[in-house]
Amino acid sequence: MIKKVIKDSFIVDIFKKHVHFEGVATPEKFYAQFTSLYNIPIFKTGLDLILTRMKEDRLKFDVKLVNGWDTFAGCYLTEQQKVFNKVLNVFSDGFRHRITIKSLTAAVVAHEMAHALDVEGGFDLNEDFRKSVGFDMKGRKASNYALRGSIQRIMVEGVKTYPDYQIISELFARYFELLSICKDVQASGDFLTSDVMDFFANTTKWIDQVFNPKIKDKPDQEIVQHTAQLIRKNAFKQEKIFAHKVKSFYKKTDEKGRKTFAANVKHNAAWHKSWQQHQTALEGKANKNIEDKT
């Protein structure tokens, strides 16, 4: 059972001007889906930046709900143009984002917002992010069967129709999409955000220690502090009855009779080690090149 969402007027005021509905307006549902994503701690910096860009009139949502089957549940468009900075009283290069939502779920909203954050971050995802995802996924399967199926559907099958140059950007967006279907966010979820972050240990580390620090100074500090206060008050939490399911998950054992959680930790420790060895090798190669030049 999910408790009724108590809307925060500060966030509602931002949404009123920058979330447009075509056809049936469902502002309560949009608010619920968007704010539920604050239950993903690693997503807070990104969500604060999305709210900031909306407040600055640089990001808009168009919600066009489509009945029946639709090829694209959402789409994201951006354009670079001169943006007036009211604080510095100057024009500077910036982005304007437009996100179209055709299926109003947390997964679709998270996916399309991640594309906007990708642009804001300005990283070449084909570098360390690609390596991180590769270490996490290559030759591995999650011990939680529900998570395993979701990874196959979202991160593997879901990107097969995309051209090669778009796949890495899709994987970035789909990492957040995968987090958004966890039971921490959606009552019907079959696994926790910690399960996803445990399996995608290197990807999570890159987001937390590389990507988020790059964008952390961009969000409006009033928004950062306000959402932090709401989180402390559990304003975004949903009341769910799933404790018994979590308990049963930890009791499961793998083919060697080990508790699943312990097996996961040990398995991911090996992947952390392989990633660290890879990084050390790169650093050693770079230092050798410097020595050779001197």
C-alpha positions as CSV (number, residue, x, y, z in Angstrom):
1,M,0.0,0.0,0.0
2,I,1.3,3.5,-0.9
3,K,0.5,6.5,1.3
4,K,-1.0,9.6,-0.3
5,V,1.8,11.9,-1.5
6,I,1.8,15.2,0.3
7,K,3.0,17.8,-2.3
8,D,5.6,20.4,-1.4
9,S,4.6,23.8,-2.6
10,F,8.2,24.9,-3.5
11,I,8.5,22.0,-6.0
12,V,4.9,22.4,-7.2
13,D,5.5,26.0,-8.1
14,I,8.5,25.0,-10.3
15,F,6.4,22.3,-12.0
16,K,3.5,24.7,-12.7
17,K,5.5,26.8,-15.1
18,H,7.6,24.1,-16.7
19,V,5.6,20.9,-17.0
20,H,3.0,21.1,-19.8
21,F,0.3,18.5,-20.3
22,E,-1.4,17.7,-23.6
23,G,-4.8,16.2,-23.2
24,V,-5.6,15.0,-19.7
25,A,-3.5,16.8,-17.1
26,T,-2.0,14.6,-14.4
27,P,0.2,17.0,-12.3
28,E,-0.3,14.8,-9.1
29,K,1.0,11.7,-10.9
30,F,4.0,13.6,-12.4
31,Y,4.9,15.0,-9.0
32,A,4.7,11.6,-7.4
33,Q,6.8,9.9,-10.1
34,F,9.5,12.7,-10.1
35,T,9.9,13.0,-6.4
36,S,9.9,9.2,-5.8
37,L,13.3,9.3,-7.6
38,Y,14.7,11.1,-4.5
39,N,14.6,7.7,-2.8
40,I,17.7,7.0,-5.0
41,P,20.5,8.8,-3.0
42,I,22.9,8.8,-5.9
43,F,20.4,10.6,-8.1
44,K,19.8,13.6,-5.7
45,T,22.5,15.8,-7.3
46,G,21.0,15.2,-10.8
47,L,17.4,15.8,-9.7
48,D,18.4,19.0,-8.0
49,L,20.1,20.1,-11.3
50,I,16.9,19.2,-13.2
51,L,14.8,21.4,-10.9
52,T,17.4,24.2,-11.2
53,R,17.3,24.2,-15.0
54,M,13.5,24.3,-14.8
55,K,13.6,27.2,-12.3
56,E,16.0,29.0,-14.8
57,D,13.5,28.3,-17.6
58,R,16.1,26.2,-19.4
59,L,14.3,22.8,-19.1
60,K,10.6,21.9,-19.9
61,F,8.6,18.7,-19.7
62,D,5.9,18.0,-22.3
63,V,3.6,15.2,-21.0
64,K,1.7,13.7,-23.9
65,L,0.2,10.5,-22.7
66,V,-0.5,8.0,-25.5
67,N,-3.0,5.2,-25.1
68,G,-2.0,1.8,-26.3
69,W,1.4,0.8,-27.7
70,D,3.9,3.4,-28.6
71,T,7.4,2.9,-29.9
72,F,8.9,5.7,-27.9
73,A,7.8,6.2,-24.3
74,G,9.7,9.4,-24.2
75,C,12.3,11.5,-26.0
76,Y,14.8,14.2,-25.2
77,L,15.9,17.2,-27.2
78,T,18.6,19.8,-26.4
79,E,20.0,22.9,-28.1
80,Q,23.0,25.0,-27.2
81,Q,22.4,28.8,-27.2
82,K,23.4,31.9,-25.4
83,V,21.8,32.0,-21.9
84,F,21.6,35.2,-19.9
85,N,23.1,34.9,-16.4
86,K,21.2,37.2,-14.1
87,V,23.7,36.9,-11.3
88,L,26.7,37.9,-13.4
89,N,24.7,40.1,-15.8
90,V,26.3,38.4,-18.8
91,F,25.4,36.0,-21.6
92,S,27.1,32.6,-21.6
93,D,26.9,29.4,-23.6
94,G,24.3,27.0,-22.1
95,F,21.8,24.3,-22.9
96,R,18.0,24.4,-23.2
97,H,16.4,21.0,-22.6
98,R,13.0,19.7,-23.7
99,I,11.8,16.3,-22.4
100,T,8.7,14.7,-23.9
101,I,7.0,12.0,-21.8
102,K,4.4,9.7,-23.4
103,S,4.2,7.1,-20.6
104,L,4.2,8.7,-17.1
105,T,6.3,6.3,-15.0
106,A,9.3,6.9,-12.8
107,A,11.4,4.7,-15.2
108,V,10.6,6.9,-18.3
109,V,11.1,10.1,-16.4
110,A,14.4,8.9,-15.0
111,H,15.7,7.7,-18.3
112,E,15.0,10.9,-20.2
113,M,16.3,13.1,-17.4
114,A,19.5,11.1,-17.4
115,H,20.0,12.1,-21.1
116,A,19.8,15.7,-20.1
117,L,22.3,15.2,-17.2
118,D,24.6,13.4,-19.7
119,V,24.7,16.7,-21.7
120,E,25.1,18.8,-18.6
121,G,28.0,16.6,-17.4
122,G,29.9,17.0,-20.6
123,F,31.8,13.7,-20.2
124,D,33.0,11.5,-23.0
125,L,31.1,8.4,-21.8
126,N,33.2,6.2,-24.1
127,E,36.1,6.6,-21.7
128,D,35.9,5.5,-18.0
129,F,32.1,5.1,-17.9
130,R,32.3,2.6,-20.7
131,K,35.0,0.7,-18.9
132,S,33.1,0.7,-15.7
133,V,29.9,-0.8,-17.3
134,G,32.1,-3.3,-19.1
135,F,33.7,-4.6,-15.9
136,D,30.3,-4.8,-14.3
137,M,28.4,-6.6,-17.0
138,K,30.8,-8.7,-19.1
139,G,30.3,-12.4,-18.3
140,R,28.3,-11.7,-15.2
141,K,24.8,-12.5,-14.0
142,A,23.0,-11.1,-11.0
143,S,22.1,-13.8,-8.4
144,N,18.7,-12.1,-7.9
145,Y,16.6,-13.5,-10.7
146,A,14.3,-10.5,-11.0
147,L,17.3,-8.2,-11.3
148,R,19.0,-10.5,-13.8
149,G,15.9,-10.4,-16.0
150,S,15.6,-6.6,-15.7
151,I,19.3,-6.2,-16.7
152,Q,18.8,-8.4,-19.7
153,R,15.7,-6.6,-20.8
154,I,16.8,-3.0,-20.1
155,M,20.6,-3.1,-20.5
156,V,21.1,-5.8,-23.1
157,E,18.0,-6.4,-25.3
158,G,16.9,-2.8,-25.0
159,V,20.0,-1.3,-26.7
160,K,20.2,-3.7,-29.6
161,T,18.2,-1.6,-32.0
162,Y,20.4,1.5,-31.4
163,P,23.3,2.5,-33.6
164,D,26.7,1.9,-32.0
165,Y,27.4,5.5,-31.4
166,Q,24.3,5.8,-29.2
167,I,24.6,2.7,-27.1
168,I,26.9,4.1,-24.4
169,S,24.6,7.1,-23.8
170,E,21.7,4.7,-23.6
171,L,23.5,2.5,-21.0
172,F,24.0,5.7,-18.9
173,A,20.3,6.5,-19.1
174,R,19.3,2.9,-18.5
175,Y,21.4,2.6,-15.3
176,F,19.1,5.2,-13.8
177,E,16.1,3.6,-15.3
178,L,17.0,0.3,-13.7
179,L,17.4,2.1,-10.3
180,S,14.0,3.7,-10.7
181,I,12.1,0.3,-10.8
182,C,13.5,-0.8,-7.5
183,K,11.2,-1.3,-4.6
184,D,12.7,1.7,-2.8
185,V,11.0,3.8,-5.5
186,Q,8.1,1.7,-6.7
187,A,6.1,-0.5,-4.4
188,S,5.9,-3.2,-7.0
189,G,9.6,-3.6,-7.4
190,D,11.3,-6.9,-6.9
191,F,14.8,-5.8,-5.8
192,L,16.4,-2.9,-3.9
193,T,18.5,0.0,-5.2
194,S,21.4,-1.5,-3.2
195,D,21.1,-4.7,-5.2
196,V,21.5,-2.7,-8.4
197,M,24.4,-0.7,-7.0
198,D,26.1,-3.8,-5.7
199,F,26.0,-5.5,-9.1
200,F,27.0,-2.3,-10.9
201,A,29.7,-1.5,-8.4
202,N,32.1,0.2,-10.8
203,T,29.4,2.1,-12.6
204,T,28.0,3.3,-9.3
205,K,31.5,4.4,-8.1
206,W,32.0,6.4,-11.3
207,I,28.7,8.1,-10.9
208,D,29.3,8.9,-7.3
209,Q,33.0,9.9,-7.4
210,V,33.4,11.3,-10.9
211,F,30.1,12.4,-12.5
212,N,28.3,13.8,-9.5
213,P,31.3,15.9,-8.3
214,K,31.5,17.4,-11.8
215,I,27.9,18.7,-11.7
216,K,27.6,19.3,-7.9
217,D,28.2,23.1,-8.1
218,K,25.5,23.6,-10.8
219,P,22.3,23.1,-8.8
220,D,20.7,26.1,-7.1
221,Q,21.7,26.0,-3.4
222,E,18.2,26.9,-2.3
223,I,17.0,23.8,-4.1
224,V,19.8,21.6,-2.8
225,Q,19.1,22.6,0.8
226,H,15.3,22.4,0.4
227,T,15.3,18.9,-1.0
228,A,17.8,17.8,1.6
229,Q,15.4,19.0,4.3
230,L,12.5,17.1,2.7
231,I,14.6,13.9,2.6
232,R,15.4,14.3,6.3
233,K,11.7,14.5,6.9
234,N,11.0,11.4,4.8
235,A,8.7,13.5,2.6
236,F,9.4,11.3,-0.5
237,K,9.2,7.9,1.3
238,Q,6.4,5.5,0.4
239,E,5.0,3.1,2.9
240,K,5.5,-0.3,1.5
241,I,5.1,-3.8,2.9
242,F,8.0,-5.8,1.6
243,A,10.2,-6.6,4.6
244,H,9.3,-10.3,4.4
245,K,10.5,-10.4,0.8
246,V,13.8,-8.8,1.6
247,K,14.3,-11.2,4.4
248,S,13.7,-14.2,2.1
249,F,16.2,-12.8,-0.4
250,Y,19.0,-12.8,2.2
251,K,18.2,-16.4,3.1
252,K,18.6,-17.7,-0.4
253,T,21.8,-19.6,-1.2
254,D,23.8,-20.0,-4.4
255,E,24.9,-23.3,-6.0
256,K,27.6,-23.7,-3.4
257,G,25.3,-23.2,-0.5
258,R,26.5,-19.7,0.4
259,K,24.0,-17.0,1.4
260,T,23.2,-14.9,-1.6
261,F,24.2,-11.6,-0.1
262,A,27.6,-12.9,1.0
263,A,28.2,-14.4,-2.4
264,N,27.3,-11.1,-4.0
265,V,29.8,-9.2,-1.8
266,K,32.6,-11.7,-2.5
267,H,31.9,-11.7,-6.2
268,N,31.8,-7.9,-6.5
269,A,35.0,-7.6,-4.4
270,A,36.7,-9.6,-7.2
271,W,35.4,-7.1,-9.8
272,H,36.5,-4.2,-7.7
273,K,40.0,-5.8,-7.6
274,S,40.1,-6.2,-11.3
275,W,39.0,-2.6,-11.9
276,Q,41.7,-1.4,-9.5
277,Q,44.3,-3.5,-11.2
278,H,43.2,-2.0,-14.5
279,Q,43.5,1.6,-13.1
280,T,46.9,0.8,-11.6
281,A,48.1,-0.6,-14.9
282,L,47.0,2.6,-16.7
283,E,48.7,4.8,-14.1
284,G,51.9,2.7,-14.4
285,K,51.8,3.0,-18.2
286,A,51.4,6.8,-17.9
287,N,54.3,7.1,-15.5
288,K,56.5,5.0,-17.7
289,N,55.7,7.3,-20.6
290,I,56.7,10.3,-18.5
291,E,60.0,8.7,-17.5
292,D,60.8,7.8,-21.1
293,K,60.3,11.4,-22.1
294,T,62.6,12.6,-19.4
